[in-house]
Amino acid sequence: MNNSIARLTRRDFLKLSGLSLGGLALRSFDRTLLPEFPPEKLLGRITVGRMDIKTRPDADSQTAGVLYEDAVIPWLRETVGSQPGRINQRFVETSDGFIWGGYVQPVQNQLNDPLTKLPMTSLGAGMWVEVTVPYVDLELDNPPIRAPWLQYRSDIGLPARLFYSQIVWADQIRIDEKGQIWYRLNERYGSGDIFWALAVAFRPLIAEELTPIHPDVEEKHVVVNTAYQTMSCFEGNREVYFTRISSGALYNNLGNKVDAWSTPLGEFPIWRKVVSLPLSGGSAAAGWSLPAVGWVSLFVGSGVAIHSTYWHNNYGEPSSRGCVNAKPEDARWVFRWTLPSVSYDPGDVTVQMPGGTKVQVVER
């Protein structure tokens, strides 16, 4: 694969669109520039419908304001407070007060220089790209809507968006009449929805980011402890990596215990790894649909995996529907360290039994 990266000017693109891109027609899009996010280096994005801002890191303190889904605020620091009924007691301090941290995604606003052309892969021109801004709005290229997540956002009046750390496949480049560069995006295993989005919001991944960590070590295993909500990686008896995670939720939003959401106990081999995968499950009334989930390491045949998480920041507390939710950087490290190894092209590998690295899920 050609990993060379060149910067795309308007003149370069006009030449490219008449040559290697086959003269693709320019398209007029409804949305233009990205929002003006706060200037701080570290920001927080609200991941649920509503969050109260408190005067102190205490749920019982006075409410100073309200934030709604996808609001982006300065993340000044994280502190321990009081949130009755929750294991997670972390709060995020903002310029206006304190917000319980479980539903505040840590994000940054890092713009990128678009590319002149897409590298060639076994699947044709394309590349993996990661969102590096708090969020970027999408334009659906092939209506009608197919994916449940997209239908849900449409039903409640929210635009189609991708969020910081999500990973998708880009397979075309275009320029609009304002000189803005756009990538065409799709999920290889999604519902078939195809989008266009501003290219400056995406960082191309390179092959070196999938390079295996400690590939010569044969004796590796992962321990997920659901009692302590932790994940440890061992080489023999030596722990080489440790992090907090969020395993299967014990109760639903109504306070009812849901055994089907628990992470299965036992020892399982990793049998498939994918750079990005849409995840969904449940029923029509109580299901979930999550696009572009990064660094997916599947270890149970029913679809249980260790994977990156962008829809909450509630590590240390059971919150998932059975999977092992991890911070993007933690999921990526485990993805690279465990077997089977995955190449950039095609970014997906499945192995037969006895499988790859063992994942032990314990409760003690």
Secondary structure, DSSP 8 states (H G I E B T S, - for coil): ------B--HHHHHHHHHTTT--------S--S-----SSSSEEEE-SSEEEEESSSBTTS-EEEEEETT-EEE--EEEE-B-TT-S--EEEEETTEEEEGGGEEEE-------BSS--EETTEE-EEEEE-SSEEE-EESS-S--SHHHHHHHHTT---EEETT-EEEEEEEEE-TTS-EEEEEE-TTSSS-EEEEEGGGEEE--GGGG--SSTT---EEEEEETTTTEEEEEETTEEEEEEE-B-B-SB-TTS-B-GGGS---EEEE--EEEEEEEEEES-SSS-EEEEEEEEEEE-STTS-EEEE--S---TTS--BSSSEEE-HHHHHHHHHHSSS---TTT-EEE--TT-SSEEEEE--
